Amino acid sequence: MPSRASNLAGFSTSLSTTIDLNAGIITATSFVGNLTGTATGLSANATGTNLTLSGNLTVNGTQTVINTNVLDIADKTIGIGSTSAPSDSLANGAGIVIYGTTNKTLTWDNANSRMAFSTNVYAPKYFGDGSGLQGVVSGVELKQAGSTVGTSITTVNFQSGATLTAGSGIGTVTIAAGIQTEAATPNNTIVFLDLSKQDHKLTVSGITTIRTTGGSEGDSHTVRIVNSGIATVAFGTAFLFPSGSPPSFPTTSGAISLLSFTVHRVGTAGTQLLAGASLNFS
């Protein structure tokens, strides 16, 4: 039955409308006005129409599809997995899915108490202590005798033989290639020990005076002295012995003696070597 105008539960129609009261159906080409109360069983197919809601909107159902190119949300926080009794276990698997040939996900992994990416992650910088990083092999990989010692190491302790120099946030590590030995065969001469090396072997003959050049404070050195024939060994003034003077080294041919010293001071004030000797190993 056509009607020029009708009011139903606060809803008014202003155009040609068909009302079937027995079936409870209202059909119209257009509705204009306000709707109050509860409307059920609504069905519509509107295109090219703008819709503005000034109140709250609740949508009940199993799926909501929004076909739009731009989605703007004023709220700064988006809630996912909303429930009346939230828990970490219920949130397991909740997150964001980006559809593609292979879907990319960012989801909550409750079993491991962390957010999980299904693909690689890139950022210009990362912040944090990095203690949980695993499988990091890009850049520096630590090895011992050619075998990796792991990729989760966060501390490197350098023992003797390594020197660390740091400045302006950049560090340089210099590692000596093991103990380096200097060998010399002085005969009736003055021999200068090269203190860039730690071990020195002298096969001496005649009268030999031992002096040094270079060196760094705190370095430790050993000098092995082997007499080739009758030999007399003397020392430069830089060598300081506990008694104030050097001990008497054996002069017989084949005698073996050991001298050890630590560099106490170098520079313009004069080099000082704190020395001790062990004699007659032969």
C-alpha positions in Angstrom: 0.0 0.0 0.0 1.6 3.3 -1.0 2.0 6.0 1.7 3.0 9.6 1.4 4.6 9.7 4.8 5.0 7.4 7.8 6.6 7.5 11.2 7.9 4.2 12.7 9.9 4.2 15.9 11.2 7.7 15.3 12.2 6.9 11.7 10.5 8.9 8.9 10.4 8.4 5.2 9.8 11.2 2.8 9.7 9.4 -0.6 7.5 6.7 -2.2 7.4 3.9 0.3 5.8 0.4 0.4 4.9 -0.9 3.8 3.8 -4.5 4.3 2.6 -4.5 7.9 1.8 -8.2 7.9 5.3 -9.2 6.8 7.0 -6.4 8.7 8.8 -5.1 5.6 9.4 -1.5 4.6 10.7 -0.9 1.1 11.7 2.6 -0.1 14.1 4.1 -2.7 15.4 6.5 0.0 15.2 7.1 3.8 15.7 10.6 5.3 15.6 11.4 9.0 16.6 10.0 12.3 16.3 6.4 13.5 15.7 5.7 17.2 15.1 2.4 18.9 16.4 -0.9 17.6 16.3 -1.9 13.9 16.8 -5.5 13.0 17.2 -7.4 9.7 18.3 -4.3 7.8 19.6 -5.0 4.2 21.0 -2.3 2.0 23.3 -1.9 -1.0 24.5 1.7 -1.2 27.1 3.0 -3.6 28.7 6.5 -3.8 27.1 7.4 -0.5 28.9 9.2 2.5 28.0 8.0 5.9 28.7 9.9 9.1 28.0 8.6 12.6 28.1 10.9 15.5 27.6 8.2 18.1 29.2 4.9 19.0 29.0 2.0 16.5 28.9 -1.6 17.6 29.1 -4.4 14.9 28.4 -7.9 15.9 29.2 -10.8 13.7 32.0 -13.1 12.6 33.7 -11.0 9.9 34.0 -7.3 9.0 35.4 -6.4 5.6 36.4 -2.8 4.8 37.1 -2.2 1.1 39.0 1.1 1.2 42.3 2.5 0.1 42.9 4.7 3.1 42.0 3.9 6.7 42.5 6.7 9.2 42.1 6.1 13.0 42.3 8.9 15.4 43.0 6.7 18.4 46.7 6.2 19.2 46.2 2.7 20.4 44.6 -0.2 18.5 43.4 -3.1 20.6 43.7 -6.6 19.3 42.2 -9.8 20.8 39.8 -7.8 23.0 38.0 -10.0 25.6 36.4 -9.6 29.0 39.1 -11.6 30.6 42.4 -10.9 28.8 45.4 -13.1 29.4 48.8 -13.8 27.7 47.7 -17.4 26.7 44.5 -16.1 25.1 46.6 -13.5 23.2 48.9 -16.2 21.7 49.0 -15.7 17.9 47.4 -12.3 18.1 49.0 -9.6 15.9 49.1 -8.2 12.4 49.1 -10.1 9.1 50.3 -8.5 5.8 49.0 -10.5 2.9 51.3 -11.3 0.0 52.6 -14.3 -1.9 53.7 -15.4 1.5 52.0 -13.7 4.4 54.1 -11.6 6.7 53.1 -11.6 10.4 53.9 -9.9 13.7 52.3 -12.0 16.4 52.6 -12.7 20.1 54.4 -15.9 20.9 53.2 -16.8 24.4 55.3 -19.9 24.8 58.5 -17.8 24.5 57.1 -14.6 25.9 58.0 -12.4 22.9 56.8 -10.8 19.7 57.6 -12.9 16.7 58.3 -11.8 13.1 57.8 -14.3 10.3 60.3 -12.5 8.1 63.6 -10.6 8.4 63.7 -7.3 10.4 65.6 -4.2 9.4 66.2 -1.0 11.2 68.9 1.7 10.9 69.7 1.3 14.6 68.9 -1.2 17.4 68.8 -0.3 21.1 69.2 -2.6 24.1 71.9 -4.8 25.7 71.8 -7.4 22.9 72.2 -10.2 25.4 69.5 -12.3 23.8 70.8 -12.1 20.2 71.6 -15.4 18.6 73.1 -16.4 15.2 74.9 -13.1 14.8 77.7 -13.9 12.3 77.8 -10.8 10.2 80.8 -8.6 10.9 83.3 -10.1 13.4 83.3 -13.8 14.1 85.6 -15.0 17.0 87.6 -18.1 16.3 90.2 -20.1 18.2 92.8 -22.0 16.2 90.5 -21.6 13.2 87.4 -22.9 14.9 84.5 -20.7 15.9 84.0 -20.1 19.6 80.3 -19.1 19.3 78.3 -16.1 18.2 76.7 -15.2 21.5 79.9 -13.9 23.1 79.5 -10.4 24.6 83.0 -10.1 26.3 86.5 -10.6 25.0 89.3 -10.7 27.5 92.8 -10.0 26.2 95.6 -11.6 28.1 99.3 -10.8 27.9 100.6 -10.4 24.3 97.7 -8.1 23.3 97.6 -4.4 23.5 94.4 -2.4 23.4 94.6 1.2 22.3 91.4 3.3 22.4 90.7 6.9 21.5 87.7 8.9 20.2 85.4 5.8 20.5 87.6 3.7 18.2 89.7 0.8 19.7 92.7 -0.9 18.1 93.8 -4.3 19.3 97.4 -5.4 18.6 98.1 -9.1 19.3 101.7 -10.3 19.3 102.3 -13.4 17.3 103.4 -15.5 20.3 106.7 -15.1 22.0 109.3 -13.6 19.6 113.0 -14.5 20.0 116.0 -12.5 19.1 119.2 -14.4 18.6 122.7 -12.9 18.4 126.3 -14.0 18.6 128.3 -11.1 20.0 132.1 -11.4 20.2 134.2 -8.8 22.1 131.6 -6.2 21.5 128.6 -4.3 22.8 125.2 -6.0 22.0 121.9 -4.1 22.1 118.8 -6.1 22.9 115.8 -5.4 20.7 113.1 -4.9 23.3 110.3 -5.2 20.7 110.9 -9.0 21.3 110.4 -10.7 24.6 113.0 -13.5 24.5 116.7 -13.1 23.7 119.3 -15.8 23.1 123.0 -14.7 23.2 125.9 -16.9 22.3 128.8 -14.8 23.6 132.5 -15.0 23.4 135.3 -12.7 24.6 134.1 -9.6 26.6 130.5 -8.8 25.8 128.5 -5.9 27.3 124.7 -6.1 27.1 122.6 -3.0 26.6 119.1 -2.3 25.4 117.1 -0.2 23.0 113.4 0.7 22.9 111.0 -1.1 25.2 107.7 -0.3 26.9 107.1 0.1 30.6 105.9 -3.1 32.3 107.3 -5.5 29.5 108.9 -8.6 30.8 112.0 -10.2 29.1 114.3 -13.2 29.4 117.9 -13.4 28.2 119.5 -16.8 27.7 123.3 -16.5 27.7 125.5 -19.3 26.4 129.3 -19.0 26.6 131.2 -20.0 23.4 134.7 -20.3 24.8 135.9 -18.3 27.7 133.6 -15.3 28.0 133.0 -12.3 30.3 129.5 -10.7 30.4 128.9 -7.1 31.6 125.8 -5.0 31.7 124.9 -1.4 30.9 123.8 1.0 33.7 120.1 0.6 32.8 120.2 -2.9 34.5 119.4 -2.6 38.2 120.1 -5.7 40.3 118.8 -6.3 43.9 122.3 -6.0 45.4 123.1 -2.8 43.4 125.6 -4.5 41.2 125.4 -7.4 38.7 126.2 -10.9 40.0 129.3 -12.7 38.7 128.4 -14.7 35.6 130.4 -17.9 34.9 133.2 -17.5 32.4 133.9 -21.1 31.5 133.1 -22.3 28.0 129.6 -23.9 27.6 128.2 -22.2 30.8 124.5 -21.4 30.5 122.9 -18.5 32.4 119.5 -17.0 32.6 118.7 -13.3 33.0 115.2 -11.9 33.4 114.1 -8.3 33.8 111.1 -6.0 33.7 111.2 -2.6 32.1 110.6 -0.1 35.0 111.0 3.1 33.1 111.9 4.4 29.6 112.3 7.9 28.2 114.5 10.9 28.6 114.9 10.3 32.3 116.8 7.1 31.5 115.8 3.5 31.1 115.6 1.4 34.2 115.4 -2.4 34.0 114.7 -4.4 37.1 116.8 -7.5 36.7 117.5 -10.9 38.3 119.8 -13.6 37.3 120.0 -17.4 37.5 123.5 -18.8 36.9 125.2 -22.0 36.1 122.5 -24.1 34.4 125.3 -26.1 32.7 
